[in-house]
Structure formats: C-alpha cells, structure tokens
C-alpha cells in the first residue's frame, strides 16, 4: 500500500488562464507545454489502516495544503479510502511560478494509483491531476504536450517526444518567494473583471494552431513568435484585471530585454513567463552558454537553472 512517483514541472508555451467550470477545474482554453527534465517533485503515498491523512513537504508538516491533496486522493482512490501518509520532496521553490503544483499533483496521482492498485490509465490520471491543478494534467506526459479543452473532459496528446526536438529552457530566478495571488484565484478574478478576457479565450485556438504547426515543422522562430505573443496576451489579461495581477518585477522586464537583444544578435531564443516573476528562456543547445552568461549578468537575476525536455510522470522505487 505504498508507492513513490516522480514528475517534472511543465512550462506552457500557449498558456492556460481561465476556468470554464471552476467546480470541476475545467480550463476555459487549451494549452501547449514542454515538460522539463532537471526540476522534479518526488511523492510517496502510503495508505495505512488507521490514523489520519498527513502531508510532509520538504521535511516539514504542511497542513495548509492537506485539503487539496486529500480531495485529489479521494478522486483517485474513492471516498472510502484508507488514511494516507504523503511525503513530497522537490528540488526547486514552491509557489513561485515554477509550476510546482503541476509536478506535485502529477506525481501524487501516479503514486496513489499504484499504492492503492486502482488501475487508472494515463489519460484518466491526467484528468484527475487536472481536476486538482489544471497544468498538472500536462506533466503526466513528456516532451511537448497539447491539452485540448473543447470537450466535456480534457484531452491530452504528446505532439513531440522528449528527444524529438532538443529544446533547452534557461530559467532565470528573480525572486523565489511564493506569489501573492495563486493562479486559480487569479484566473477567477480575470474572468470576472478583465475587459480582455473574452477575446483571450476566443483567440486561443489561433495560437494553438500556430504552435502545433511550429512543433510539427520544428520551426523555432514561429514557436517563439507564438509563445511570446501568447504570454504577453495572458499578462495583459492579468494586468487589466481588477485589482491588477502584476506578477513581474523589474528583473523580469530586464530579462525580456536581454532576450530581445540576444535575438537581435542572431540567437534563436524566446521567453515565456507564468504567474510569477521568473523568466523562462527557451533556446537550442548551442545557445545555452551564451544565454546563461547574459541572463546571469542581467540586473536582478539571482540564479539560473538550465533544463532540457523531460519525460512524463512515472513510478520510481520507494
Ligand atoms: C500561468 O495549473 O496552477 O502557469 O488549475 O487553478 O491549479 P489551477 O491553475 P494552475 O495554472 C497555471 C497557469 C499558468 C499557465 C499554464 O501553466 O498554462
């Protein structure tokens, strides 16, 4: 009745922002992401005959996150399940716009499914992870992943494998503190108050189609154009929400300028930014040393993490 699983966070190049059904946590828009390789969350779930649910995150009790974890376990295993002891360990900051909830819930559903021998397949587990955190559904798959939000339930497809296109992501950490407003709350605020929210939703399919085409033809320049445009549209929706959702700091903007300067110098590189101040710089392997060098020198950047493209969530030895 115990199992461990490991999952990587993923970074959306066409973003999920908005919920069609908040109770079921169904996204209002489709999204397209890359699963990373260096960063990970490892979850161990043990179902016990007695006691209460418990959650330890990076060595400390985390009662504040227990409800969301318990609800996810209920959905995977069923309401009559045994109490669970859950332990989570990650190698990167939580809640700072680095998709820690994506890797956490992806690893959680895999570990719980194995520990309780539930027999769900990967798509069913992705849907269960997505009910806990929309972006987590994508971390069940490796490589480049598209999440389709058109039907009654989400659908996911891997559109390129982890080794099919050697993309690299240089993450610029500009502030590793947890964000002031969580993504879920932010999305609900944007849907209620941003004058741009409706057109964000309506125009998403155009960006998805262009990104899909860019991946199919391995067209880096096109992927970069779509990803930066889509990211800035999402942040326009955030900024125009009331009260405004501004996740950037001055270093975030400085990094964007650095990326533009690199591109003007002929480097194949683009940025994307989620609900936090970190900047993810996507490039090809040959540009990594140059990107790291100039991003590190950009004022306000604390540190950088270099990642490649990783595999989907999987069971690992306990
Ligand atoms: C900006 O998946 O964290 O990173 O479903 O409410 O848990 P919930 O939201 P979450 O939102 C991620 C938002 C984003 C964009 C993206 O990853 O697509």
py3Dmol code that shows the C-alpha trace and the ligand (Angstrom):
import py3Dmol

protein = """\
ATOM      1  CA  UNK A   1       0.000   0.000   0.000  1.00  0.00           C
ATOM      2  CA  UNK A   2       2.936   2.327  -0.614  1.00  0.00           C
ATOM      3  CA  UNK A   3       4.386   3.770  -3.801  1.00  0.00           C
ATOM      4  CA  UNK A   4       6.582   6.637  -4.960  1.00  0.00           C
ATOM      5  CA  UNK A   5       6.403   8.630  -8.173  1.00  0.00           C
ATOM      6  CA  UNK A   6       8.457  11.357  -9.773  1.00  0.00           C
ATOM      7  CA  UNK A   7       7.161  14.139 -12.008  1.00  0.00           C
ATOM      8  CA  UNK A   8       8.649  17.197 -13.667  1.00  0.00           C
ATOM      9  CA  UNK A   9       7.021  20.608 -13.918  1.00  0.00           C
ATOM     10  CA  UNK A  10       5.986  21.796 -17.341  1.00  0.00           C
ATOM     11  CA  UNK A  11       6.082  25.241 -18.886  1.00  0.00           C
ATOM     12  CA  UNK A  12       3.235  26.332 -21.144  1.00  0.00           C
ATOM     13  CA  UNK A  13       4.190  27.975 -24.431  1.00  0.00           C
ATOM     14  CA  UNK A  14       0.490  28.559 -25.144  1.00  0.00           C
ATOM     15  CA  UNK A  15      -0.990  29.311 -21.740  1.00  0.00           C
ATOM     16  CA  UNK A  16      -3.910  28.108 -19.679  1.00  0.00           C
ATOM     17  CA  UNK A  17      -5.570  31.095 -17.986  1.00  0.00           C
ATOM     18  CA  UNK A  18      -9.247  30.829 -17.103  1.00  0.00           C
ATOM     19  CA  UNK A  19     -11.707  28.170 -15.979  1.00  0.00           C
ATOM     20  CA  UNK A  20     -14.777  27.022 -17.895  1.00  0.00           C
ATOM     21  CA  UNK A  21     -16.051  25.186 -14.833  1.00  0.00           C
ATOM     22  CA  UNK A  22     -14.402  26.137 -11.536  1.00  0.00           C
ATOM     23  CA  UNK A  23     -16.027  23.274  -9.549  1.00  0.00           C
ATOM     24  CA  UNK A  24     -14.583  20.656 -11.909  1.00  0.00           C
ATOM     25  CA  UNK A  25     -11.497  22.793 -12.594  1.00  0.00           C
ATOM     26  CA  UNK A  26     -12.040  22.553 -16.351  1.00  0.00           C
ATOM     27  CA  UNK A  27      -9.861  25.017 -18.284  1.00  0.00           C
ATOM     28  CA  UNK A  28     -11.527  27.646 -20.471  1.00  0.00           C
ATOM     29  CA  UNK A  29      -8.774  27.332 -23.084  1.00  0.00           C
ATOM     30  CA  UNK A  30      -6.461  24.679 -24.473  1.00  0.00           C
ATOM     31  CA  UNK A  31      -2.729  24.920 -23.847  1.00  0.00           C
ATOM     32  CA  UNK A  32       0.572  23.586 -25.145  1.00  0.00           C
ATOM     33  CA  UNK A  33       3.575  22.902 -22.949  1.00  0.00           C
ATOM     34  CA  UNK A  34       7.061  21.459 -22.636  1.00  0.00           C
ATOM     35  CA  UNK A  35       7.827  19.079 -19.795  1.00  0.00           C
ATOM     36  CA  UNK A  36      11.177  19.935 -18.177  1.00  0.00           C
ATOM     37  CA  UNK A  37      13.819  17.471 -17.040  1.00  0.00           C
ATOM     38  CA  UNK A  38      16.079  18.867 -14.300  1.00  0.00           C
ATOM     39  CA  UNK A  39      13.392  20.017 -11.864  1.00  0.00           C
ATOM     40  CA  UNK A  40      11.250  17.420 -10.172  1.00  0.00           C
ATOM     41  CA  UNK A  41       8.886  16.536  -7.354  1.00  0.00           C
ATOM     42  CA  UNK A  42       9.008  13.107  -5.792  1.00  0.00           C
ATOM     43  CA  UNK A  43       5.896  11.936  -3.925  1.00  0.00           C
ATOM     44  CA  UNK A  44       5.463   8.919  -1.690  1.00  0.00           C
ATOM     45  CA  UNK A  45       1.963   7.818  -0.724  1.00  0.00           C
ATOM     46  CA  UNK A  46       1.311   5.186   1.916  1.00  0.00           C
ATOM     47  CA  UNK A  47      -2.233   4.085   2.782  1.00  0.00           C
ATOM     48  CA  UNK A  48      -2.489   2.911   6.393  1.00  0.00           C
ATOM     49  CA  UNK A  49      -5.182   1.036   8.271  1.00  0.00           C
ATOM     50  CA  UNK A  50      -5.516   3.750  10.938  1.00  0.00           C
ATOM     51  CA  UNK A  51      -4.522   7.302  11.791  1.00  0.00           C
ATOM     52  CA  UNK A  52      -5.286  10.432   9.780  1.00  0.00           C
ATOM     53  CA  UNK A  53      -4.131  11.887   6.499  1.00  0.00           C
ATOM     54  CA  UNK A  54      -0.764  13.614   6.838  1.00  0.00           C
ATOM     55  CA  UNK A  55       1.405  15.616   4.476  1.00  0.00           C
ATOM     56  CA  UNK A  56       5.102  16.427   4.813  1.00  0.00           C
ATOM     57  CA  UNK A  57       6.621  18.735   2.175  1.00  0.00           C
ATOM     58  CA  UNK A  58      10.408  19.034   2.029  1.00  0.00           C
ATOM     59  CA  UNK A  59      10.707  17.722   5.584  1.00  0.00           C
ATOM     60  CA  UNK A  60       8.047  19.981   7.214  1.00  0.00           C
ATOM     61  CA  UNK A  61       4.374  19.277   8.023  1.00  0.00           C
ATOM     62  CA  UNK A  62       2.196  21.155   5.511  1.00  0.00           C
ATOM     63  CA  UNK A  63      -1.366  21.185   6.910  1.00  0.00           C
ATOM     64  CA  UNK A  64      -2.321  24.147   4.678  1.00  0.00           C
ATOM     65  CA  UNK A  65      -2.069  22.005   1.534  1.00  0.00           C
ATOM     66  CA  UNK A  66      -3.693  18.893   3.059  1.00  0.00           C
ATOM     67  CA  UNK A  67      -7.264  19.582   1.877  1.00  0.00           C
ATOM     68  CA  UNK A  68      -6.337  19.857  -1.779  1.00  0.00           C
ATOM     69  CA  UNK A  69      -4.160  16.741  -1.563  1.00  0.00           C
ATOM     70  CA  UNK A  70      -6.870  14.770   0.311  1.00  0.00           C
ATOM     71  CA  UNK A  71      -9.510  15.745  -2.288  1.00  0.00           C
ATOM     72  CA  UNK A  72      -7.218  14.545  -5.066  1.00  0.00           C
ATOM     73  CA  UNK A  73      -6.614  11.226  -3.260  1.00  0.00           C
ATOM     74  CA  UNK A  74     -10.407  10.833  -2.791  1.00  0.00           C
ATOM     75  CA  UNK A  75     -10.857  11.214  -6.531  1.00  0.00           C
ATOM     76  CA  UNK A  76      -8.121   8.746  -7.449  1.00  0.00           C
ATOM     77  CA  UNK A  77      -8.927   6.061  -4.868  1.00  0.00           C
ATOM     78  CA  UNK A  78     -12.531   6.756  -3.829  1.00  0.00           C
ATOM     79  CA  UNK A  79     -14.150   8.291  -0.764  1.00  0.00           C
ATOM     80  CA  UNK A  80     -13.887   5.085   1.291  1.00  0.00           C
ATOM     81  CA  UNK A  81     -10.083   5.086   1.044  1.00  0.00           C
ATOM     82  CA  UNK A  82      -7.701   4.483   3.945  1.00  0.00           C
ATOM     83  CA  UNK A  83      -5.876   7.399   5.588  1.00  0.00           C
ATOM     84  CA  UNK A  84      -2.759   8.399   3.647  1.00  0.00           C
ATOM     85  CA  UNK A  85       0.712   9.480   4.708  1.00  0.00           C
ATOM     86  CA  UNK A  86       2.024  11.664   1.885  1.00  0.00           C
ATOM     87  CA  UNK A  87       5.613  12.866   1.618  1.00  0.00           C
ATOM     88  CA  UNK A  88       6.739  15.302  -1.051  1.00  0.00           C
ATOM     89  CA  UNK A  89      10.257  16.354  -1.919  1.00  0.00           C
ATOM     90  CA  UNK A  90      11.189  18.805  -4.620  1.00  0.00           C
ATOM     91  CA  UNK A  91      14.408  20.363  -5.863  1.00  0.00           C
ATOM     92  CA  UNK A  92      13.030  23.848  -6.640  1.00  0.00           C
ATOM     93  CA  UNK A  93      10.980  26.647  -4.947  1.00  0.00           C
ATOM     94  CA  UNK A  94       7.234  26.087  -4.351  1.00  0.00           C
ATOM     95  CA  UNK A  95       4.567  28.585  -5.438  1.00  0.00           C
ATOM     96  CA  UNK A  96       6.986  30.919  -7.180  1.00  0.00           C
ATOM     97  CA  UNK A  97       5.735  30.499 -10.754  1.00  0.00           C
ATOM     98  CA  UNK A  98       7.814  27.382 -11.442  1.00  0.00           C
ATOM     99  CA  UNK A  99       4.832  25.040 -11.802  1.00  0.00           C
ATOM    100  CA  UNK A 100       5.416  23.221  -8.509  1.00  0.00           C
ATOM    101  CA  UNK A 101       1.730  22.265  -8.294  1.00  0.00           C
ATOM    102  CA  UNK A 102       1.964  20.658 -11.739  1.00  0.00           C
ATOM    103  CA  UNK A 103       4.763  18.267 -10.793  1.00  0.00           C
ATOM    104  CA  UNK A 104       3.286  17.687  -7.314  1.00  0.00           C
ATOM    105  CA  UNK A 105      -0.197  16.612  -8.440  1.00  0.00           C
ATOM    106  CA  UNK A 106       1.140  14.638 -11.404  1.00  0.00           C
ATOM    107  CA  UNK A 107       3.394  12.659  -9.057  1.00  0.00           C
ATOM    108  CA  UNK A 108       0.599  12.349  -6.470  1.00  0.00           C
ATOM    109  CA  UNK A 109      -1.928  10.710  -8.803  1.00  0.00           C
ATOM    110  CA  UNK A 110       0.649   8.218 -10.105  1.00  0.00           C
ATOM    111  CA  UNK A 111       1.838   7.302  -6.594  1.00  0.00           C
ATOM    112  CA  UNK A 112      -1.723   6.962  -5.224  1.00  0.00           C
ATOM    113  CA  UNK A 113      -2.889   4.916  -8.220  1.00  0.00           C
ATOM    114  CA  UNK A 114      -0.006   2.473  -7.718  1.00  0.00           C
ATOM    115  CA  UNK A 115      -0.165   2.360  -3.907  1.00  0.00           C
ATOM    116  CA  UNK A 116      -3.910   1.552  -3.934  1.00  0.00           C
ATOM    117  CA  UNK A 117      -3.723  -0.520  -7.132  1.00  0.00           C
ATOM    118  CA  UNK A 118      -6.553   1.438  -8.784  1.00  0.00           C
ATOM    119  CA  UNK A 119      -5.662   0.620 -12.398  1.00  0.00           C
ATOM    120  CA  UNK A 120      -6.395   4.047 -13.935  1.00  0.00           C
ATOM    121  CA  UNK A 121      -4.720   4.616 -17.279  1.00  0.00           C
ATOM    122  CA  UNK A 122      -2.504   7.645 -18.006  1.00  0.00           C
ATOM    123  CA  UNK A 123      -5.251   9.792 -19.547  1.00  0.00           C
ATOM    124  CA  UNK A 124      -7.589   9.101 -16.630  1.00  0.00           C
ATOM    125  CA  UNK A 125      -4.783  10.045 -14.223  1.00  0.00           C
ATOM    126  CA  UNK A 126      -4.049  13.203 -16.221  1.00  0.00           C
ATOM    127  CA  UNK A 127      -7.711  14.200 -15.897  1.00  0.00           C
ATOM    128  CA  UNK A 128      -7.622  13.521 -12.157  1.00  0.00           C
ATOM    129  CA  UNK A 129      -4.421  15.571 -11.776  1.00  0.00           C
ATOM    130  CA  UNK A 130      -6.017  18.322 -13.873  1.00  0.00           C
ATOM    131  CA  UNK A 131      -9.027  18.430 -11.553  1.00  0.00           C
ATOM    132  CA  UNK A 132      -6.581  19.321  -8.752  1.00  0.00           C
ATOM    133  CA  UNK A 133      -4.448  21.729 -10.796  1.00  0.00           C
ATOM    134  CA  UNK A 134      -5.098  22.354 -14.486  1.00  0.00           C
ATOM    135  CA  UNK A 135      -1.453  22.454 -15.541  1.00  0.00           C
ATOM    136  CA  UNK A 136      -0.693  19.200 -13.673  1.00  0.00           C
ATOM    137  CA  UNK A 137      -2.521  17.173 -16.335  1.00  0.00           C
ATOM    138  CA  UNK A 138       0.246  18.060 -18.824  1.00  0.00           C
ATOM    139  CA  UNK A 139       3.038  16.727 -16.547  1.00  0.00           C
ATOM    140  CA  UNK A 140       1.699  13.181 -16.968  1.00  0.00           C
ATOM    141  CA  UNK A 141       3.240  13.328 -20.436  1.00  0.00           C
ATOM    142  CA  UNK A 142       6.790  14.063 -21.560  1.00  0.00           C
ATOM    143  CA  UNK A 143       8.098  16.164 -24.436  1.00  0.00           C
ATOM    144  CA  UNK A 144       5.728  18.687 -25.996  1.00  0.00           C
ATOM    145  CA  UNK A 145       2.141  18.240 -24.899  1.00  0.00           C
ATOM    146  CA  UNK A 146      -1.162  19.702 -26.053  1.00  0.00           C
ATOM    147  CA  UNK A 147      -4.155  19.895 -23.751  1.00  0.00           C
ATOM    148  CA  UNK A 148      -7.485  20.168 -25.553  1.00  0.00           C
ATOM    149  CA  UNK A 149     -10.221  21.847 -23.523  1.00  0.00           C
ATOM    150  CA  UNK A 150     -13.084  21.682 -26.060  1.00  0.00           C
ATOM    151  CA  UNK A 151     -14.953  18.573 -24.869  1.00  0.00           C
ATOM    152  CA  UNK A 152     -16.762  17.607 -21.680  1.00  0.00           C
ATOM    153  CA  UNK A 153     -13.425  16.380 -20.343  1.00  0.00           C
ATOM    154  CA  UNK A 154      -9.912  17.496 -21.186  1.00  0.00           C
ATOM    155  CA  UNK A 155      -7.880  15.501 -23.685  1.00  0.00           C
ATOM    156  CA  UNK A 156      -4.130  15.339 -23.921  1.00  0.00           C
ATOM    157  CA  UNK A 157      -1.732  14.350 -26.635  1.00  0.00           C
ATOM    158  CA  UNK A 158       2.035  14.268 -26.796  1.00  0.00           C
ATOM    159  CA  UNK A 159       2.889  16.127 -30.005  1.00  0.00           C
ATOM    160  CA  UNK A 160       6.671  15.523 -29.823  1.00  0.00           C
ATOM    161  CA  UNK A 161       8.715  13.220 -27.619  1.00  0.00           C
ATOM    162  CA  UNK A 162      11.366  14.326 -25.138  1.00  0.00           C
ATOM    163  CA  UNK A 163      14.134  13.501 -27.633  1.00  0.00           C
ATOM    164  CA  UNK A 164      12.432  14.695 -30.810  1.00  0.00           C
ATOM    165  CA  UNK A 165      13.482  18.356 -30.579  1.00  0.00           C
ATOM    166  CA  UNK A 166      16.449  19.277 -28.367  1.00  0.00           C
ATOM    167  CA  UNK A 167      14.995  22.433 -26.809  1.00  0.00           C
ATOM    168  CA  UNK A 168      16.590  23.884 -23.688  1.00  0.00           C
ATOM    169  CA  UNK A 169      14.975  26.124 -21.075  1.00  0.00           C
ATOM    170  CA  UNK A 170      17.118  28.512 -19.036  1.00  0.00           C
ATOM    171  CA  UNK A 171      15.073  29.579 -16.014  1.00  0.00           C
ATOM    172  CA  UNK A 172      16.024  32.978 -14.611  1.00  0.00           C
ATOM    173  CA  UNK A 173      15.090  33.116 -10.924  1.00  0.00           C
ATOM    174  CA  UNK A 174      14.445  36.735  -9.977  1.00  0.00           C
ATOM    175  CA  UNK A 175      12.606  36.094  -6.695  1.00  0.00           C
ATOM    176  CA  UNK A 176      11.945  32.703  -5.150  1.00  0.00           C
ATOM    177  CA  UNK A 177       9.232  33.776  -2.672  1.00  0.00           C
ATOM    178  CA  UNK A 178       5.696  32.424  -3.093  1.00  0.00           C
ATOM    179  CA  UNK A 179       3.467  34.558  -5.303  1.00  0.00           C
ATOM    180  CA  UNK A 180       0.908  36.915  -3.682  1.00  0.00           C
ATOM    181  CA  UNK A 181      -2.140  35.618  -5.591  1.00  0.00           C
ATOM    182  CA  UNK A 182      -2.364  31.947  -6.645  1.00  0.00           C
ATOM    183  CA  UNK A 183      -3.148  31.060 -10.262  1.00  0.00           C
ATOM    184  CA  UNK A 184      -6.618  29.659  -9.539  1.00  0.00           C
ATOM    185  CA  UNK A 185      -7.772  32.762  -7.683  1.00  0.00           C
ATOM    186  CA  UNK A 186      -6.134  34.985 -10.309  1.00  0.00           C
ATOM    187  CA  UNK A 187      -7.970  33.262 -13.157  1.00  0.00           C
ATOM    188  CA  UNK A 188     -11.337  33.698 -11.494  1.00  0.00           C
ATOM    189  CA  UNK A 189     -10.561  37.378 -10.934  1.00  0.00           C
ATOM    190  CA  UNK A 190      -9.557  37.827 -14.589  1.00  0.00           C
ATOM    191  CA  UNK A 191     -12.721  36.140 -15.862  1.00  0.00           C
ATOM    192  CA  UNK A 192     -14.866  38.446 -13.731  1.00  0.00           C
ATOM    193  CA  UNK A 193     -13.046  41.716 -14.294  1.00  0.00           C
ATOM    194  CA  UNK A 194     -10.673  41.873 -17.270  1.00  0.00           C
ATOM    195  CA  UNK A 195     -12.179  43.570 -20.345  1.00  0.00           C
ATOM    196  CA  UNK A 196      -9.813  41.429 -22.451  1.00  0.00           C
ATOM    197  CA  UNK A 197     -10.778  38.040 -21.004  1.00  0.00           C
ATOM    198  CA  UNK A 198     -13.378  37.075 -23.626  1.00  0.00           C
ATOM    199  CA  UNK A 199     -11.119  37.851 -26.569  1.00  0.00           C
ATOM    200  CA  UNK A 200      -8.264  35.986 -24.840  1.00  0.00           C
ATOM    201  CA  UNK A 201     -10.454  32.856 -24.816  1.00  0.00           C
ATOM    202  CA  UNK A 202     -11.827  33.306 -28.320  1.00  0.00           C
ATOM    203  CA  UNK A 203      -8.396  33.874 -29.923  1.00  0.00           C
ATOM    204  CA  UNK A 204      -6.626  30.996 -28.168  1.00  0.00           C
ATOM    205  CA  UNK A 205      -7.287  28.480 -30.943  1.00  0.00           C
ATOM    206  CA  UNK A 206      -5.283  30.634 -33.412  1.00  0.00           C
ATOM    207  CA  UNK A 207      -2.214  30.463 -31.175  1.00  0.00           C
ATOM    208  CA  UNK A 208      -2.649  26.748 -30.568  1.00  0.00           C
ATOM    209  CA  UNK A 209      -2.857  26.073 -34.301  1.00  0.00           C
ATOM    210  CA  UNK A 210       0.270  28.135 -34.991  1.00  0.00           C
ATOM    211  CA  UNK A 211       2.206  26.466 -32.158  1.00  0.00           C
ATOM    212  CA  UNK A 212       1.097  22.998 -33.299  1.00  0.00           C
ATOM    213  CA  UNK A 213       2.315  23.839 -36.812  1.00  0.00           C
ATOM    214  CA  UNK A 214       5.621  25.194 -35.414  1.00  0.00           C
ATOM    215  CA  UNK A 215       6.215  21.964 -33.486  1.00  0.00           C
ATOM    216  CA  UNK A 216       5.281  19.732 -36.437  1.00  0.00           C
ATOM    217  CA  UNK A 217       7.722  21.567 -38.725  1.00  0.00           C
ATOM    218  CA  UNK A 218      10.328  22.159 -35.948  1.00  0.00           C
ATOM    219  CA  UNK A 219      10.096  25.881 -36.744  1.00  0.00           C
ATOM    220  CA  UNK A 220      11.776  27.500 -33.741  1.00  0.00           C
ATOM    221  CA  UNK A 221      11.226  31.091 -34.901  1.00  0.00           C
ATOM    222  CA  UNK A 222       7.494  30.525 -35.348  1.00  0.00           C
ATOM    223  CA  UNK A 223       7.202  28.777 -31.973  1.00  0.00           C
ATOM    224  CA  UNK A 224       8.986  31.706 -30.327  1.00  0.00           C
ATOM    225  CA  UNK A 225       6.762  34.273 -32.011  1.00  0.00           C
ATOM    226  CA  UNK A 226       3.581  32.491 -30.901  1.00  0.00           C
ATOM    227  CA  UNK A 227       4.857  31.801 -27.377  1.00  0.00           C
ATOM    228  CA  UNK A 228       5.911  35.393 -26.658  1.00  0.00           C
ATOM    229  CA  UNK A 229       2.685  36.777 -28.127  1.00  0.00           C
ATOM    230  CA  UNK A 230       0.548  34.353 -26.137  1.00  0.00           C
ATOM    231  CA  UNK A 231       2.466  35.027 -22.924  1.00  0.00           C
ATOM    232  CA  UNK A 232       2.107  38.796 -23.293  1.00  0.00           C
ATOM    233  CA  UNK A 233      -1.612  38.424 -24.064  1.00  0.00           C
ATOM    234  CA  UNK A 234      -2.086  36.397 -20.863  1.00  0.00           C
ATOM    235  CA  UNK A 235      -0.211  39.019 -18.856  1.00  0.00           C
ATOM    236  CA  UNK A 236      -2.362  41.754 -20.463  1.00  0.00           C
ATOM    237  CA  UNK A 237      -5.420  39.915 -19.164  1.00  0.00           C
ATOM    238  CA  UNK A 238      -3.748  39.708 -15.740  1.00  0.00           C
ATOM    239  CA  UNK A 239      -2.708  43.384 -15.689  1.00  0.00           C
ATOM    240  CA  UNK A 240      -6.188  44.508 -16.784  1.00  0.00           C
ATOM    241  CA  UNK A 241      -7.906  42.513 -14.020  1.00  0.00           C
ATOM    242  CA  UNK A 242      -9.249  44.393 -11.022  1.00  0.00           C
ATOM    243  CA  UNK A 243      -7.337  44.563  -8.714  1.00  0.00           C
ATOM    244  CA  UNK A 244      -4.479  44.104 -11.215  1.00  0.00           C
ATOM    245  CA  UNK A 245      -2.422  40.917 -11.205  1.00  0.00           C
ATOM    246  CA  UNK A 246       1.146  42.011 -11.785  1.00  0.00           C
ATOM    247  CA  UNK A 247       3.484  39.069 -11.282  1.00  0.00           C
ATOM    248  CA  UNK A 248       6.557  40.767 -12.787  1.00  0.00           C
ATOM    249  CA  UNK A 249       9.366  42.691 -11.123  1.00  0.00           C
ATOM    250  CA  UNK A 250      11.979  44.935 -12.745  1.00  0.00           C
ATOM    251  CA  UNK A 251      14.293  41.959 -13.301  1.00  0.00           C
ATOM    252  CA  UNK A 252      11.515  40.188 -15.232  1.00  0.00           C
ATOM    253  CA  UNK A 253      11.404  43.092 -17.692  1.00  0.00           C
ATOM    254  CA  UNK A 254      15.212  43.315 -17.826  1.00  0.00           C
ATOM    255  CA  UNK A 255      15.317  39.614 -18.818  1.00  0.00           C
ATOM    256  CA  UNK A 256      12.799  40.216 -21.595  1.00  0.00           C
ATOM    257  CA  UNK A 257      15.087  42.983 -22.920  1.00  0.00           C
ATOM    258  CA  UNK A 258      18.088  40.642 -22.704  1.00  0.00           C
ATOM    259  CA  UNK A 259      16.215  38.054 -24.772  1.00  0.00           C
ATOM    260  CA  UNK A 260      15.296  40.645 -27.392  1.00  0.00           C
ATOM    261  CA  UNK A 261      18.944  41.766 -27.575  1.00  0.00           C
ATOM    262  CA  UNK A 262      20.112  38.157 -27.999  1.00  0.00           C
ATOM    263  CA  UNK A 263      17.624  37.695 -30.808  1.00  0.00           C
ATOM    264  CA  UNK A 264      18.766  40.905 -32.485  1.00  0.00           C
ATOM    265  CA  UNK A 265      22.287  39.390 -32.374  1.00  0.00           C
ATOM    266  CA  UNK A 266      21.050  36.361 -34.303  1.00  0.00           C
ATOM    267  CA  UNK A 267      20.435  33.862 -31.492  1.00  0.00           C
ATOM    268  CA  UNK A 268      17.389  31.606 -31.705  1.00  0.00           C
ATOM    269  CA  UNK A 269      15.812  32.380 -28.349  1.00  0.00           C
ATOM    270  CA  UNK A 270      12.463  33.412 -26.855  1.00  0.00           C
ATOM    271  CA  UNK A 271      10.943  33.948 -23.413  1.00  0.00           C
ATOM    272  CA  UNK A 272       7.838  32.923 -21.569  1.00  0.00           C
ATOM    273  CA  UNK A 273       6.603  33.975 -18.114  1.00  0.00           C
ATOM    274  CA  UNK A 274       3.947  32.388 -15.895  1.00  0.00           C
ATOM    275  CA  UNK A 275       2.159  33.586 -12.751  1.00  0.00           C
ATOM    276  CA  UNK A 276       5.385  34.677 -11.115  1.00  0.00           C
ATOM    277  CA  UNK A 277       8.448  36.861 -11.801  1.00  0.00           C
ATOM    278  CA  UNK A 278      10.744  34.133 -13.180  1.00  0.00           C
ATOM    279  CA  UNK A 279      11.581  34.228 -16.890  1.00  0.00           C
ATOM    280  CA  UNK A 280      11.919  31.009 -18.836  1.00  0.00           C
ATOM    281  CA  UNK A 281      14.217  31.437 -21.811  1.00  0.00           C
ATOM    282  CA  UNK A 282      13.801  28.786 -24.484  1.00  0.00           C
ATOM    283  CA  UNK A 283      16.718  28.167 -26.860  1.00  0.00           C
ATOM    284  CA  UNK A 284      18.605  25.479 -28.776  1.00  0.00           C
ATOM    285  CA  UNK A 285      21.550  23.635 -27.143  1.00  0.00           C
ATOM    286  CA  UNK A 286      24.267  25.638 -28.914  1.00  0.00           C
ATOM    287  CA  UNK A 287      22.951  28.918 -27.427  1.00  0.00           C
ATOM    288  CA  UNK A 288      22.864  27.730 -23.804  1.00  0.00           C
ATOM    289  CA  UNK A 289      26.325  29.040 -22.704  1.00  0.00           C
ATOM    290  CA  UNK A 290      25.655  32.495 -24.200  1.00  0.00           C
ATOM    291  CA  UNK A 291      22.095  32.682 -22.813  1.00  0.00           C
ATOM    292  CA  UNK A 292      23.259  31.681 -19.316  1.00  0.00           C
ATOM    293  CA  UNK A 293      26.090  34.207 -19.411  1.00  0.00           C
ATOM    294  CA  UNK A 294      23.972  37.200 -20.382  1.00  0.00           C
ATOM    295  CA  UNK A 295      20.946  36.231 -18.281  1.00  0.00           C
ATOM    296  CA  UNK A 296      23.193  35.883 -15.210  1.00  0.00           C
ATOM    297  CA  UNK A 297      24.512  39.398 -15.843  1.00  0.00           C
ATOM    298  CA  UNK A 298      21.003  40.837 -16.166  1.00  0.00           C
ATOM    299  CA  UNK A 299      20.308  43.086 -13.132  1.00  0.00           C
ATOM    300  CA  UNK A 300      18.128  41.390 -10.506  1.00  0.00           C
ATOM    301  CA  UNK A 301      18.676  37.795 -11.649  1.00  0.00           C
ATOM    302  CA  UNK A 302      19.530  35.712  -8.592  1.00  0.00           C
ATOM    303  CA  UNK A 303      20.358  32.438 -10.262  1.00  0.00           C
ATOM    304  CA  UNK A 304      19.689  30.374 -13.356  1.00  0.00           C
ATOM    305  CA  UNK A 305      18.642  26.756 -13.846  1.00  0.00           C
ATOM    306  CA  UNK A 306      19.254  25.004 -17.163  1.00  0.00           C
ATOM    307  CA  UNK A 307      16.823  22.274 -18.147  1.00  0.00           C
ATOM    308  CA  UNK A 308      16.120  20.146 -21.163  1.00  0.00           C
ATOM    309  CA  UNK A 309      12.937  18.362 -22.142  1.00  0.00           C
ATOM    310  CA  UNK A 310      11.863  15.542 -19.844  1.00  0.00           C
ATOM    311  CA  UNK A 311       9.599  12.532 -19.633  1.00  0.00           C
ATOM    312  CA  UNK A 312       6.151  12.191 -18.135  1.00  0.00           C
ATOM    313  CA  UNK A 313       5.385  11.327 -14.502  1.00  0.00           C
ATOM    314  CA  UNK A 314       6.369   7.798 -13.524  1.00  0.00           C
ATOM    315  CA  UNK A 315       6.620   5.322 -10.667  1.00  0.00           C
ATOM    316  CA  UNK A 316      10.040   5.168  -9.005  1.00  0.00           C
ATOM    317  CA  UNK A 317      11.458   2.915  -6.292  1.00  0.00           C
ATOM    318  CA  UNK A 318      10.245   3.863  -2.793  1.00  0.00           C
TER     319      UNK A 318
END
"""
ligand_1 = """\
18
LIG
C 0.129 30.782 -15.689
O -2.478 24.960 -13.121
O -1.582 26.488 -11.345
O 1.132 28.687 -15.243
O -5.772 24.834 -12.173
O -6.001 26.709 -10.582
O -4.264 24.952 -10.169
P -5.074 25.731 -11.201
O -4.007 26.606 -12.008
P -2.542 26.258 -12.467
O -2.338 27.423 -13.546
C -1.231 27.564 -14.364
C -1.265 28.886 -15.012
C -0.026 29.263 -15.780
C -0.156 28.921 -17.261
C -0.004 27.475 -17.634
O 0.735 26.717 -16.966
O -0.609 27.073 -18.638
"""
view = py3Dmol.view(width=600, height=400)
view.addModel(protein, "pdb")
view.setStyle({"model": 0}, {"cartoon": {"style": "trace"}})
view.addModel(ligand_1, "xyz")
view.setStyle({"model": 1}, {"stick": {}})
view.zoomTo()
view.show()
